[in-house]
Amino acid sequence: MSGGHGHADHGGNKGVALLISVLALVLAFSETLGKSAQTEAMSYNIQASNLWAFFQAKTIRQTTMRTAADQLAATVDTEKSKKQIEVWKKTAERYEDEPETREGRKQLAERAKNAERKRDKAFAAYHHYELSSAAVQIAIVLASASIITAISALFWAAGVLGVVGIAFCVIGFWFPMAVHLF
Protein backbone atom coordinates (compact mmCIF):
# COMPACT_ATOMS: atom_id res chain seq x y z
CA MET A 1 0.00 0.00 0.00
CA SER A 2 1.09 3.59 -0.43
CA GLY A 3 0.02 7.14 0.44
CA GLY A 4 -1.50 8.10 3.79
CA HIS A 5 -2.68 4.54 4.43
CA GLY A 6 -0.78 1.32 4.85
CA HIS A 7 2.37 0.39 6.61
CA ALA A 8 4.85 0.19 3.75
CA ASP A 9 6.62 3.27 5.18
CA HIS A 10 7.49 1.64 8.47
CA GLY A 11 7.78 -2.09 7.90
CA GLY A 12 4.16 -3.16 8.29
CA ASN A 13 2.69 -4.81 11.34
CA LYS A 14 6.09 -6.22 12.38
CA GLY A 15 7.42 -2.66 12.68
CA VAL A 16 4.41 -1.66 14.74
CA ALA A 17 4.77 -4.75 16.92
CA LEU A 18 8.43 -3.94 17.50
CA LEU A 19 7.55 -0.33 18.37
CA ILE A 20 4.87 -1.49 20.81
CA SER A 21 7.36 -3.91 22.42
CA VAL A 22 9.91 -1.13 22.92
CA LEU A 23 7.22 1.19 24.25
CA ALA A 24 6.03 -1.50 26.68
CA LEU A 25 9.60 -1.91 27.93
CA VAL A 26 9.95 1.84 28.48
CA LEU A 27 6.56 1.85 30.24
CA ALA A 28 7.70 -0.94 32.57
CA PHE A 29 10.84 1.01 33.46
CA SER A 30 9.03 4.31 33.98
CA GLU A 31 6.33 2.72 36.13
CA THR A 32 8.83 0.82 38.29
CA LEU A 33 11.15 3.80 38.68
CA GLY A 34 8.17 6.06 39.35
CA LYS A 35 6.87 3.90 42.19
CA SER A 36 10.35 3.70 43.67
CA ALA A 37 10.80 7.49 43.47
CA GLN A 38 7.36 8.05 45.01
CA THR A 39 8.15 5.72 47.93
CA GLU A 40 11.55 7.38 48.42
CA ALA A 41 9.98 10.85 48.38
CA MET A 42 7.41 9.86 50.98
CA SER A 43 10.10 8.29 53.17
CA TYR A 44 12.22 11.47 53.05
CA ASN A 45 9.14 13.57 53.76
CA ILE A 46 8.45 11.55 56.91
CA GLN A 47 12.12 11.78 57.90
CA ALA A 48 12.11 15.57 57.46
CA SER A 49 8.89 15.89 59.47
CA ASN A 50 10.31 13.79 62.29
CA LEU A 51 13.52 15.80 62.37
CA TRP A 52 11.62 19.11 62.46
CA ALA A 53 9.47 17.75 65.31
CA PHE A 54 12.64 16.79 67.20
CA PHE A 55 14.02 20.29 66.45
CA GLN A 56 10.87 21.85 67.94
CA ALA A 57 11.11 19.64 71.02
CA LYS A 58 14.74 20.71 71.52
CA THR A 59 13.68 24.34 71.15
CA ILE A 60 11.04 23.91 73.84
CA ARG A 61 13.53 22.20 76.17
CA GLN A 62 16.12 24.89 75.49
CA THR A 63 13.60 27.65 76.21
CA THR A 64 12.52 25.88 79.41
CA MET A 65 16.15 25.65 80.61
CA ARG A 66 16.83 29.31 79.86
CA THR A 67 13.59 30.41 81.52
CA ALA A 68 14.31 28.33 84.62
CA ALA A 69 17.83 29.78 84.83
CA ASP A 70 16.54 33.34 84.42
CA GLN A 71 13.78 32.82 86.99
CA LEU A 72 16.14 31.31 89.54
CA ALA A 73 18.66 34.10 88.98
CA ALA A 74 15.97 36.69 89.54
CA THR A 75 14.64 35.18 92.76
CA VAL A 76 17.53 33.49 94.60
CA ASP A 77 21.14 34.60 94.88
CA THR A 78 23.07 31.78 96.58
CA GLU A 79 26.12 29.81 95.55
CA LYS A 80 23.97 26.71 95.04
CA SER A 81 21.53 28.59 92.79
CA LYS A 82 24.43 30.02 90.74
CA LYS A 83 25.73 26.49 90.15
CA GLN A 84 22.27 25.30 89.10
CA ILE A 85 21.87 28.30 86.78
CA GLU A 86 25.21 27.45 85.16
CA VAL A 87 24.15 23.80 84.66
CA TRP A 88 20.89 24.88 83.02
CA LYS A 89 22.65 27.40 80.77
CA LYS A 90 25.17 24.76 79.64
CA THR A 91 22.33 22.34 78.94
CA ALA A 92 20.56 25.00 76.88
CA GLU A 93 23.80 25.62 74.92
CA ARG A 94 24.22 21.89 74.36
CA TYR A 95 20.69 21.69 72.95
CA GLU A 96 21.77 24.25 70.34
CA ASP A 97 24.88 22.42 69.12
CA GLU A 98 25.66 18.71 69.66
CA PRO A 99 28.06 17.68 66.88
CA GLU A 100 28.96 14.37 68.53
CA THR A 101 25.35 13.08 68.52
CA ARG A 102 24.09 15.26 65.62
CA GLU A 103 21.03 15.97 67.77
CA GLY A 104 21.53 19.66 68.52
CA ARG A 105 19.13 22.15 66.97
CA LYS A 106 21.83 23.16 64.49
CA GLN A 107 22.42 19.57 63.36
CA LEU A 108 18.72 18.69 63.36
CA ALA A 109 17.93 21.65 61.10
CA GLU A 110 20.75 20.63 58.74
CA ARG A 111 19.55 17.00 58.65
CA ALA A 112 15.92 18.05 58.09
CA LYS A 113 16.87 20.38 55.23
CA ASN A 114 18.94 17.59 53.67
CA ALA A 115 15.97 15.21 53.88
CA GLU A 116 13.78 17.91 52.29
CA ARG A 117 16.26 18.26 49.39
CA LYS A 118 16.25 14.51 48.85
CA ARG A 119 12.45 14.47 49.05
CA ASP A 120 12.19 17.25 46.46
CA LYS A 121 14.57 15.44 44.11
CA ALA A 122 12.63 12.17 44.45
CA PHE A 123 9.29 13.94 43.86
CA ALA A 124 10.74 15.66 40.77
CA ALA A 125 11.91 12.29 39.44
CA TYR A 126 8.48 10.80 40.19
CA HIS A 127 6.75 13.54 38.18
CA HIS A 128 9.04 12.92 35.21
CA TYR A 129 8.36 9.18 35.35
CA GLU A 130 4.62 9.87 35.47
CA LEU A 131 4.89 12.04 32.34
CA SER A 132 7.00 9.34 30.70
CA SER A 133 4.38 6.71 31.50
CA ALA A 134 1.55 8.86 30.15
CA ALA A 135 3.40 9.61 26.89
CA VAL A 136 4.29 5.96 26.38
CA GLN A 137 0.76 4.74 27.16
CA ILE A 138 -0.67 7.12 24.58
CA ALA A 139 2.04 6.03 22.14
CA ILE A 140 1.03 2.38 22.59
CA VAL A 141 -2.59 3.26 21.89
CA LEU A 142 -1.63 5.21 18.77
CA ALA A 143 0.64 2.41 17.51
CA SER A 144 -2.14 -0.12 18.07
CA ALA A 145 -4.62 2.13 16.28
CA SER A 146 -2.24 2.39 13.32
CA ILE A 147 -2.62 -1.37 12.77
CA ILE A 148 -6.42 -1.21 12.80
CA THR A 149 -6.77 1.94 10.71
CA ALA A 150 -3.72 1.49 8.45
CA ILE A 151 -2.92 5.19 9.00
CA SER A 152 0.85 5.50 9.08
CA ALA A 153 0.68 8.95 10.70
CA LEU A 154 -0.49 7.24 13.89
CA PHE A 155 2.61 5.03 13.81
CA TRP A 156 4.88 8.07 13.47
CA ALA A 157 3.00 9.98 16.18
CA ALA A 158 3.44 6.94 18.44
CA GLY A 159 7.16 6.96 17.69
CA VAL A 160 7.45 10.65 18.54
CA LEU A 161 5.52 10.19 21.80
CA GLY A 162 7.72 7.18 22.56
CA VAL A 163 10.82 9.36 22.21
CA VAL A 164 9.19 11.96 24.49
CA GLY A 165 8.48 9.19 27.02
CA ILE A 166 12.07 7.97 26.86
CA ALA A 167 13.32 11.54 27.30
CA PHE A 168 11.23 12.05 30.46
CA CYS A 169 12.40 8.70 31.82
CA VAL A 170 16.04 9.71 31.24
CA ILE A 171 15.43 13.13 32.84
CA GLY A 172 13.77 11.47 35.84
CA PHE A 173 16.66 9.08 36.31
CA TRP A 174 19.70 11.30 35.71
CA PHE A 175 18.51 14.92 35.82
CA PRO A 176 15.33 15.13 37.93
CA MET A 177 15.99 18.71 39.06
CA ALA A 178 16.98 20.01 35.60
CA VAL A 179 13.41 20.42 34.31
CA HIS A 180 10.82 21.96 36.64
CA LEU A 181 7.30 21.23 35.49
CA PHE A 182 5.32 21.44 38.73
Protein Blocks (a to p, Z undefined) as FASTA:
>chain_A
ZZjedjklnopjmlmmmmmmmmmmmmmmmmmmmmmmmmmmmmmmmmmmmmmmmmmmmmmm
mmmmmmmmmmmmmmpccfklmmmmmmmmmmmmmmmpcfknopafklmmmmmmmmmmmmmm
mmmmmmmmmmmmmmmmmmmmmmmmmmmnopaklmmmmmmmmmmmmmmmmmmmmmmmlpcf
ZZ
